[in-house]
Structure formats: structure tokens, C-alpha cells
Amino acid sequence: MMPIHLAAPAHQNGGPDGKGWTRLSLASMGGLAGDECALRPRDYSHLVEAQDTRRAHYGGYGPCIADGRCDACPIFKAAPLTLTALTDRVLVRIGPGGSPYLVNRPEDGWASVARRWTWQDLARLQGWTVGRAYRDEHSDGFWLERAAA
């Protein structure tokens, strides 16, 4: 089974030098940093990792909602999503708040018809792979490329 449950790192009282000199993080001191789920990316780089969760590491994912029991997780059990497009490449623009938008005419910038998606839903998209990063005068983004049959 692919690693999906990403346990929060444990606090080390000794610090990296073994003598107690460390940078303190309130999240690590108080148990505020919870476990994460590799199926819940929050940005482009973690979406790329989520394509093969063996590359996933803690940080940059949404919280685990099943207490580490992946077999009981509704995200893990959810059916894959599909995308119907006329072309083999679809541009995903990243909006000002960090949300991904699929656009049908990239050359029109934000004047193009755009459909808002979530990072989590993009991770469940079947038949498409996450392509190269993209940047133009309108926004950052990346390409979705139709997977070979």
C-alpha cells in the first residue's frame, strides 16, 4: 500500500545539536501539528508528489480525517474524478488566493471561462497527469496532460 498517512514529526527536546539548542515551534511543542493525508495536497508541488505518494513527506497537505486508518477514510475510498476536454492539454491557473482554476482558452488570461477546482479533487483526477509549471502575464499555473491510453 502506498504511504498516504503522514505522521506529524515528533518534538526533539535535545535539538539538532543534542545540547538543547533548537528553534522552537509552538505547533511541535503543544501537539498542534496533526497528521496529514497525502491525498489532500494544498499546492502545485504537493499535487505533483500526490501523483506517487511514495514521494510525499509531511508538510503541505491537509489534515488526516481518519486518525491514520486509511482503510476507513472517505477520501481514500472516493471514486476517481473525470475531466472531459477537447484537447490533450488543459491549463490550470492558480488564482490570487491559491485556488486552482481550469481554463478553456489560456491565451485569454482571466477573461477565459474558468472552472474552480480544489487541489484535493485534482489529485483524484483520472486519465490526466500533472504537467510542467506555467507562468504568463496573467498568473502562475500548470498543465494537465491527457494520459496515454
HELIX and SHEET records of a PDB file:
HELIX    1   1 LEU A   26  MET A   29  1                                   4    
HELIX    2   2 TYR A   44  ALA A   50  1                                   7    
HELIX    3   3 THR A   53  ARG A   55  5                                   3    
HELIX    4   4 CYS A   70  ALA A   72  5                                   3    
HELIX    5   5 PRO A   74  LYS A   77  1                                   4    
HELIX    6   6 PRO A  106  ALA A  111  5                                   6    
HELIX    7   7 TRP A  119  ALA A  123  1                                   5    
SHEET    1   A 3 HIS A   5  LEU A   6  0                                        
SHEET    2   A 3 GLU A  36  PRO A  41 -1                                        
SHEET    3   A 3 TYR A  61  PRO A  63 -1                                        
SHEET    1   B 5 ALA A 114  ARG A 116  0                                        
SHEET    2   B 5 PRO A 100  VAL A 103 -1                                        
SHEET    3   B 5 ARG A  89  ILE A  94 -1                                        
SHEET    4   B 5 ASP A 140  ARG A 146 -1                                        
SHEET    5   B 5 TRP A 128  ARG A 135 -1                                        
END                                                                             
